[in-house]
Amino acid sequence: MTKQLNIHWFRQDLRLADNPALNEAVKSGKVLPIYILDDQNAKDFKLGSASRWWLHQSLSKLNESLCGTLRFYKGDAKTIVKELCSRFNITDVYWNRCYEPWRIARDKEIKSQLLTMGVTATSFDGALLFEPWSVTKKDGTPYKIFTPYYRKICSMIHPADPIVPPSPSYVAPTSKDNSLHLRELQLMPDIPWCDSLTPCWQPGEQGAHTATQKFLTNGLQGYKTGRDYPANHHVSRLSPHLHFGEISPIQVLSQTSMVSGDGNLEHFKRELVWREFSYYLLFHWPKLPSKNLNKSFDHFPWQPNSQWLKRWQHGLTGHPFVDAGMRELWQTGFMHNRVRMIAASFLVKNLLQDWRHGAAWFWDCLVDADLASNSASWQWVAGCGTDAAPYFRVFNPTIQGEKFDATGQYTRRFLPELKHLPNQYLFKPWQAPKEVLKKAGIELDLNYPLPIVDLKESRQIALDAFKLSLTR
């Protein structure tokens, strides 16, 4: 008896293990594994350049794991899924849920469309520990503050154990197929910039597990405090792997169970829940990527300045700790979390540039660009989110650099033009005596810029503007 043919639609679950939708598809028959690059429905939220680079590598690895049977398509997923079901007489389609508003709307249309064709579409949770609608306050409303949300999560039943990879039963391409070659998705940027990303990362399911074990073995000890120091190796760097679903949060949590529990482990688990909270906010407040959640900020007097924005993007603000972070972003597709906060605060609260400009730049440059986390984090820094940093918290990049990169190891790595400057002046080269600058080979405004703004003055201007907007 011939087994029926099902579709498993890979999306942000680019793995074989702990993949509930794939597991069910394999149980039900032979599997047609597909990936659709749907820029048409994504519109303003198409993947950025760094994410597309990662996706290309990850899909390549996944296709290897599937023995070359993964089919690639490009275009409107609503049309493509319908055509595939007709062409191959598909009766069931399986996928793991995504939570971006545009995907939710599109997927509802696809399910409805398939239903009229007699095709069953079944979706699963393959990306989160808990579905956003499953965590509510006693009155049934969603949480707006992280801490009570975290307490509720901790009180809930532990997620199930990871699902083992299914035995393969995949269908090879046929003459009836009109799928594309991976390269035809045109994911790779056409600039040499992406070459600098390759030595920094190992995309794919195996790379995700390698990164997890490396962190648990070498980085977890000292994580709680060490994660604030960008020169140290106390960050997991799992965010892109989690975003693309090369590893699930359930798998990560399961692997932590083999590590002795202490304050470091608990703090890391808290960060996993913070990721969940970002998705939670996006689900319950779908305008999160574009609208201030605190409506008081709708009247904030942003001061658009394209030159300032460009200097911030290129790491040329004249404030070394900010510039080091922005250059790390450009060179590696990543920025240390502590430095992200400082660079973001500087853009919004010292330069008075709209947080959405910063979010857009991060979206294009981060390999872990995640609509939920990116939007929630920028709103948090700007002070306009549901659980935001207070408007009067303005990070001082000079003080932050001296505190969290005291030896200058991180800053000098990304600002080699300052490598000979003594630690005393590394984060404030404008205060260095001429002879010190000359000895270090620095000529301000020639090979390193003067500060774009004065920190004290720009902070006060920002505080006045925030106070004014919040009292309207």
C-alpha positions, 0 to 999 in steps of 0.5 A: 500500500502506497503511503500518502504524501504530506508537506512539511513546510520548514519556516523558522524551524530549520532542524530535524530534532525536536520538530513537532510538525516534521515528526507528525508529518513523518508519522502520517506518510511520506514527506515533501519537505519545502521552504518558501522565501515569501518576501511578497507577504513580508513586505516591510519586514523582509529579512535583512542582509545579515539574516539572509546570509545566515538563512542561506547557510542554514538552508544549505546545511538542512538540505544536506541533512535531508539528503538533498530533498529539500525543495526551495520556492520563492514568492507568495506562499498562499499561491505556492502551497495551493499549487503544490497541494494540487500538483502532488495530490497532498491531503495534509500540510504540517508546519510549526507556528510563527508569531510575526503578525504578517505570518499569522494573517497569511497562515490563517488565509492558507488554512482557510484556503486549504480547507476548501480544497479538502486539505488539512493544515496542522500547525504546532509550537516549535519555537517557544516554551509556552504559547503567547495565549497560554500565559495570562493574569488571573483576569485573563488579560496579558501581562505587560511587565516582565517580572510577574510574567516570569514568575507565572512562567516559573510556576507553570508545568515544565515543557515536554522533553525534546522530540527525537529526530524522525526516521527519514521518509522524504520524497526526492524531486520529480519531473513535475516539480518546479522548485528552485536551486538554493542559489536562485533564492538570491539570499547572499548579499552581493557585497564582500561584507558577508565574507567577514561573517563566515569566520564568526559563525557556524549556521545549521543544526550541528552548529547550534548544538556545538555553540550550546555545548561550548557555552555550557562548558566554557561560558556559563560559569560566571555568566550572571556578572560576566555577561556584562563584559564584552571582552569576556566569553560569557554570552551564549551567542545562541540567538541566531540559532534560536531565531532560525530554529536550528535548536529549540528553547526546549532543547536548550533548556533540556541540555541545561538540566545536565549542568549543576544549578546555581545563580548563573544557570538561573540567570541564563534561564531568565534570559530564555524567558525574556526572549519568550516575553518579546514574542508574547508582547508581539503577539498581544501588541502586533503594532510593536515594530512600528507604534509606541506602546506608550502613547505619550511618546507619539508626540516626542520631538525627534530631531531627524538628522541623516548625517548623525544617523549615518555616523552612528551606523558606521561607528563614527560618533567619536564616542569609542564604546558606541563606535566599537559596538557599531563596528562589531555589528558591521563586521560580525553581524552581532553586538554584545548585549551590554553594548547594544543597550549603550549604542541604542541609548546613545542614538535615541537619548543623546542624538534624539533619533527615532528608535525606529531608525535604529531598529531598522539598521539592526534589522539589516545588520544582525544575524539574529534579527528577530522582529519580536526581540528587536522591536521590544528591545528598542522600545525598552531602551527608548522608554516607550515600551510596556516594560521599559527603561525609564526615560531618564536612564541615559547610559553614559558610554564613557563611564560604561566603557571604563566600567565594562571594558576597563582594559580596553580589550574589546574596544581596541579590537574594533577600533584599532586606530585607538590601540596605542591610546592609554586606558586613561583616555581610551573612552574620552580621547578628546581629553587626551593631551596633544602629546599623548595623542601624537604618541598614539598616532591619533589626530582627532577629526582626521583618523578618529572623529571628535565627539558628535555631541557633548554627553552632558549637554545632549543628555539634558536636552533629551531629559527636557524633551522627554519631560515635555512630551510626557506631560502633554 
